[in-house]
Amino acid sequence: MKIRKYQSLTVKYDGIPGSIMCEVGVSLPFNPQTTPESQSPPLKKYLAIWDTGASITVVTEKVVDELDLKPITKTTVRGVHGEEERNVYLMNLFFENGARIFNVKVVSCKSLSDGGDLLLGMDIICIGDFSITNKNKKTVMSFRTPSLETIDFVKKQNAENLMNKVTHKKSNKGTKKKKTKKEIRQNRKKNKK
């Protein structure tokens, strides 16, 4: 699987969707470094579902038939309905923002839920950075390749907590109550014991 330099994609929803989807262009596999653009296979657009629960990318038989994909091998696929031997195909993916992923190995299935034609699995998601946020009940999915940084909410929270603690100590520094002579004598007696 070959990817171009830094590429990104963002999908936004008002509300919280049941699944994250986007339109994806799909073509027969080709090498863009050796195939002139004028000779590259045509693209067909399909609806893709992003699925972190899938280890591999899946296409429906509709996509296989419409693109006339040819199997390169077979593999055993394990899913909610058990094990099944399925054909493996190669194809290229093209996203709306210009992001492209070449020579993606996919397996076929009869159909997908939510009306999708492709299911983008962890084989695609793990080549980059992937996030889903739901601020103010507006869902935003963002994906980029290659991975540029580690996104760690715990590390960020710990750093913010530490900064708040330091800031709180500084703001309280000059507000300490002065001890009375009696408290000072009592502390001295405790320390001598």
C-alpha positions as a Markdown table, in Angstrom:
| # | Residue | x | y | z |
|---|---|---|---|---|
| 1 | Met | 0.0 | 0.0 | 0.0 |
| 2 | Lys | 1.6 | 3.3 | -1.1 |
| 3 | Ile | 0.4 | 6.8 | 0.1 |
| 4 | Arg | 1.2 | 10.3 | -1.1 |
| 5 | Lys | 2.7 | 12.9 | 1.2 |
| 6 | Tyr | 0.7 | 14.5 | 4.0 |
| 7 | Gln | -3.0 | 14.3 | 3.2 |
| 8 | Ser | -6.1 | 14.8 | 5.3 |
| 9 | Leu | -9.9 | 14.4 | 5.3 |
| 10 | Thr | -12.6 | 15.8 | 7.6 |
| 11 | Val | -16.2 | 14.8 | 7.8 |
| 12 | Lys | -18.7 | 16.8 | 9.9 |
| 13 | Tyr | -22.1 | 15.9 | 11.2 |
| 14 | Asp | -24.8 | 18.0 | 13.1 |
| 15 | Gly | -25.7 | 15.5 | 15.8 |
| 16 | Ile | -24.2 | 12.1 | 16.7 |
| 17 | Pro | -24.4 | 9.7 | 13.7 |
| 18 | Gly | -24.8 | 6.0 | 13.9 |
| 19 | Ser | -21.8 | 5.6 | 11.7 |
| 20 | Ile | -19.1 | 7.7 | 10.0 |
| 21 | Met | -19.4 | 7.8 | 6.2 |
| 22 | Cys | -17.9 | 9.6 | 3.3 |
| 23 | Glu | -17.8 | 9.4 | -0.5 |
| 24 | Val | -14.7 | 7.6 | -1.9 |
| 25 | Gly | -13.6 | 7.2 | -5.5 |
| 26 | Val | -12.5 | 3.7 | -6.3 |
| 27 | Ser | -10.5 | 2.5 | -9.3 |
| 28 | Leu | -8.7 | -0.6 | -10.5 |
| 29 | Pro | -5.1 | -0.7 | -9.2 |
| 30 | Phe | -2.4 | 1.3 | -11.0 |
| 31 | Asn | 0.9 | 2.8 | -10.2 |
| 32 | Pro | 0.6 | 6.6 | -10.5 |
| 33 | Gln | 4.4 | 6.9 | -11.0 |
| 34 | Thr | 4.4 | 4.8 | -14.1 |
| 35 | Thr | 0.9 | 5.4 | -15.5 |
| 36 | Pro | 0.1 | 8.8 | -17.1 |
| 37 | Glu | -3.0 | 10.4 | -15.6 |
| 38 | Ser | -4.6 | 10.3 | -19.1 |
| 39 | Gln | -4.3 | 6.4 | -19.1 |
| 40 | Ser | -5.4 | 5.8 | -15.5 |
| 41 | Pro | -8.5 | 3.7 | -15.0 |
| 42 | Pro | -11.8 | 5.6 | -14.5 |
| 43 | Leu | -13.0 | 6.3 | -11.0 |
| 44 | Lys | -16.4 | 5.3 | -9.6 |
| 45 | Lys | -17.8 | 6.9 | -6.5 |
| 46 | Tyr | -19.1 | 4.9 | -3.6 |
| 47 | Leu | -20.2 | 5.4 | 0.0 |
| 48 | Ala | -17.6 | 4.3 | 2.5 |
| 49 | Ile | -18.2 | 3.5 | 6.2 |
| 50 | Trp | -15.2 | 4.0 | 8.6 |
| 51 | Asp | -15.1 | 1.0 | 11.0 |
| 52 | Thr | -12.5 | 0.6 | 13.8 |
| 53 | Gly | -14.0 | -2.8 | 14.5 |
| 54 | Ala | -12.9 | -4.2 | 11.1 |
| 55 | Ser | -9.4 | -5.3 | 10.7 |
| 56 | Ile | -9.5 | -5.1 | 6.8 |
| 57 | Thr | -11.2 | -3.1 | 4.2 |
| 58 | Val | -14.3 | -4.7 | 2.7 |
| 59 | Val | -16.2 | -4.0 | -0.6 |
| 60 | Thr | -19.6 | -5.2 | -1.7 |
| 61 | Glu | -20.1 | -7.5 | -4.6 |
| 62 | Lys | -21.7 | -4.5 | -6.3 |
| 63 | Val | -18.3 | -2.7 | -6.3 |
| 64 | Val | -16.5 | -5.8 | -7.5 |
| 65 | Asp | -19.0 | -6.3 | -10.4 |
| 66 | Glu | -19.1 | -2.6 | -11.5 |
| 67 | Leu | -15.3 | -2.2 | -11.5 |
| 68 | Asp | -14.8 | -5.7 | -12.9 |
| 69 | Leu | -12.2 | -6.4 | -10.1 |
| 70 | Lys | -10.2 | -9.6 | -10.6 |
| 71 | Pro | -9.3 | -11.7 | -7.5 |
| 72 | Ile | -5.6 | -12.0 | -6.6 |
| 73 | Thr | -6.1 | -14.7 | -3.9 |
| 74 | Lys | -8.5 | -15.9 | -1.3 |
| 75 | Thr | -8.5 | -15.5 | 2.5 |
| 76 | Thr | -10.6 | -16.7 | 5.4 |
| 77 | Val | -12.6 | -13.9 | 7.0 |
| 78 | Arg | -14.0 | -14.1 | 10.5 |
| 79 | Gly | -17.1 | -12.0 | 11.3 |
| 80 | Val | -20.2 | -11.9 | 13.4 |
| 81 | His | -21.6 | -14.8 | 11.3 |
| 82 | Gly | -18.6 | -17.0 | 11.6 |
| 83 | Glu | -15.8 | -17.9 | 9.2 |
| 84 | Glu | -16.0 | -17.7 | 5.4 |
| 85 | Glu | -13.5 | -17.9 | 2.5 |
| 86 | Arg | -13.6 | -14.7 | 0.4 |
| 87 | Asn | -11.8 | -13.4 | -2.6 |
| 88 | Val | -9.1 | -10.7 | -2.2 |
| 89 | Tyr | -8.8 | -7.8 | -4.7 |
| 90 | Leu | -6.5 | -4.8 | -5.2 |
| 91 | Met | -7.9 | -1.3 | -5.8 |
| 92 | Asn | -7.0 | 2.3 | -5.4 |
| 93 | Leu | -8.9 | 4.8 | -3.1 |
| 94 | Phe | -9.4 | 8.5 | -3.8 |
| 95 | Phe | -10.9 | 10.8 | -1.2 |
| 96 | Glu | -12.6 | 14.2 | -1.9 |
| 97 | Asn | -9.7 | 16.3 | -0.6 |
| 98 | Gly | -7.2 | 14.7 | -3.0 |
| 99 | Ala | -6.0 | 12.0 | -0.5 |
| 100 | Arg | -5.2 | 8.8 | -2.4 |
| 101 | Ile | -4.2 | 5.3 | -1.2 |
| 102 | Phe | -2.9 | 2.9 | -3.8 |
| 103 | Asn | -2.9 | -0.9 | -4.0 |
| 104 | Val | -5.3 | -1.5 | -1.1 |
| 105 | Lys | -6.1 | -5.2 | -0.5 |
| 106 | Val | -9.8 | -5.7 | 0.1 |
| 107 | Val | -12.1 | -8.6 | 0.6 |
| 108 | Ser | -15.7 | -8.8 | -0.8 |
| 109 | Cys | -19.0 | -9.3 | 0.9 |
| 110 | Lys | -22.6 | -9.4 | -0.3 |
| 111 | Ser | -23.7 | -6.2 | 1.3 |
| 112 | Leu | -23.0 | -3.8 | 4.2 |
| 113 | Ser | -25.3 | -2.1 | 6.8 |
| 114 | Asp | -26.2 | 1.5 | 6.6 |
| 115 | Gly | -26.2 | 1.4 | 2.7 |
| 116 | Gly | -22.4 | 1.6 | 2.4 |
| 117 | Asp | -20.5 | 0.1 | -0.5 |
| 118 | Leu | -17.1 | -0.1 | 1.2 |
| 119 | Leu | -16.1 | -0.6 | 4.8 |
| 120 | Leu | -12.7 | 1.1 | 5.6 |
| 121 | Gly | -11.1 | -1.0 | 8.3 |
| 122 | Met | -8.0 | -0.7 | 10.5 |
| 123 | Asp | -5.7 | -1.5 | 7.6 |
| 124 | Ile | -6.6 | 2.0 | 6.3 |
| 125 | Ile | -7.1 | 3.8 | 9.6 |
| 126 | Cys | -3.8 | 2.7 | 11.1 |
| 127 | Ile | -1.7 | 4.2 | 8.3 |
| 128 | Gly | -2.4 | 7.6 | 9.7 |
| 129 | Asp | -4.0 | 9.7 | 12.6 |
| 130 | Phe | -7.7 | 9.2 | 13.2 |
| 131 | Ser | -9.9 | 11.1 | 15.6 |
| 132 | Ile | -13.6 | 11.5 | 16.3 |
| 133 | Thr | -14.8 | 14.4 | 18.5 |
| 134 | Asn | -18.4 | 15.2 | 19.6 |
| 135 | Lys | -18.2 | 18.7 | 21.1 |
| 136 | Asn | -21.7 | 20.3 | 21.5 |
| 137 | Lys | -23.3 | 17.2 | 19.9 |
| 138 | Lys | -21.5 | 17.9 | 16.6 |
| 139 | Thr | -19.5 | 15.0 | 15.4 |
| 140 | Val | -16.2 | 15.6 | 13.5 |
| 141 | Met | -14.1 | 12.8 | 12.1 |
| 142 | Ser | -10.6 | 13.7 | 10.9 |
| 143 | Phe | -8.1 | 11.4 | 9.3 |
| 144 | Arg | -4.6 | 12.2 | 7.9 |
| 145 | Thr | -1.7 | 10.2 | 6.4 |
| 146 | Pro | 1.0 | 9.7 | 7.3 |
| 147 | Ser | 0.8 | 9.9 | 11.1 |
| 148 | Leu | 2.3 | 13.1 | 12.3 |
| 149 | Glu | 1.9 | 13.0 | 16.1 |
| 150 | Thr | 0.6 | 11.1 | 19.0 |
| 151 | Ile | -2.8 | 12.2 | 20.2 |
| 152 | Asp | -2.9 | 11.4 | 24.0 |
| 153 | Phe | -5.8 | 12.9 | 26.0 |
| 154 | Val | -4.5 | 11.6 | 29.3 |
| 155 | Lys | -1.1 | 13.2 | 28.8 |
| 156 | Lys | -2.8 | 16.5 | 27.9 |
| 157 | Gln | -5.0 | 16.3 | 30.9 |
| 158 | Asn | -2.1 | 15.5 | 33.2 |
| 159 | Ala | -0.1 | 18.5 | 31.8 |
| 160 | Glu | -3.2 | 20.8 | 32.3 |
| 161 | Asn | -3.7 | 19.6 | 35.8 |
| 162 | Leu | 0.0 | 20.2 | 36.6 |
| 163 | Met | -0.2 | 23.7 | 35.2 |
| 164 | Asn | -3.4 | 24.4 | 37.2 |
| 165 | Lys | -1.7 | 23.2 | 40.4 |
| 166 | Val | 1.4 | 25.4 | 39.8 |
| 167 | Thr | -0.8 | 28.4 | 39.0 |
| 168 | His | -3.0 | 27.8 | 42.1 |
| 169 | Lys | 0.1 | 27.6 | 44.3 |
| 170 | Lys | 1.5 | 30.9 | 42.8 |
| 171 | Ser | -1.8 | 32.7 | 43.3 |
| 172 | Asn | -2.0 | 31.5 | 47.0 |
| 173 | Lys | 1.6 | 32.2 | 47.8 |
| 174 | Gly | 1.2 | 35.7 | 49.3 |
| 175 | Thr | -2.1 | 34.9 | 51.1 |
| 176 | Lys | -0.7 | 32.6 | 53.8 |
| 177 | Lys | -2.0 | 33.5 | 57.3 |
| 178 | Lys | 0.6 | 34.7 | 59.7 |
| 179 | Lys | 1.1 | 32.4 | 62.7 |
| 180 | Thr | 0.5 | 33.9 | 66.1 |
| 181 | Lys | 3.3 | 33.8 | 68.8 |
| 182 | Lys | 1.4 | 31.1 | 70.6 |
| 183 | Glu | 1.3 | 28.9 | 67.4 |
| 184 | Ile | 5.0 | 29.4 | 66.9 |
| 185 | Arg | 5.8 | 28.3 | 70.5 |
| 186 | Gln | 3.6 | 25.2 | 70.1 |
| 187 | Asn | 5.4 | 24.3 | 66.9 |
| 188 | Arg | 8.8 | 24.7 | 68.6 |
| 189 | Lys | 7.8 | 22.4 | 71.4 |
| 190 | Lys | 6.6 | 19.7 | 69.0 |
| 191 | Asn | 9.9 | 19.9 | 67.1 |
| 192 | Lys | 12.0 | 19.6 | 70.3 |
| 193 | Lys | 10.2 | 16.4 | 71.2 |
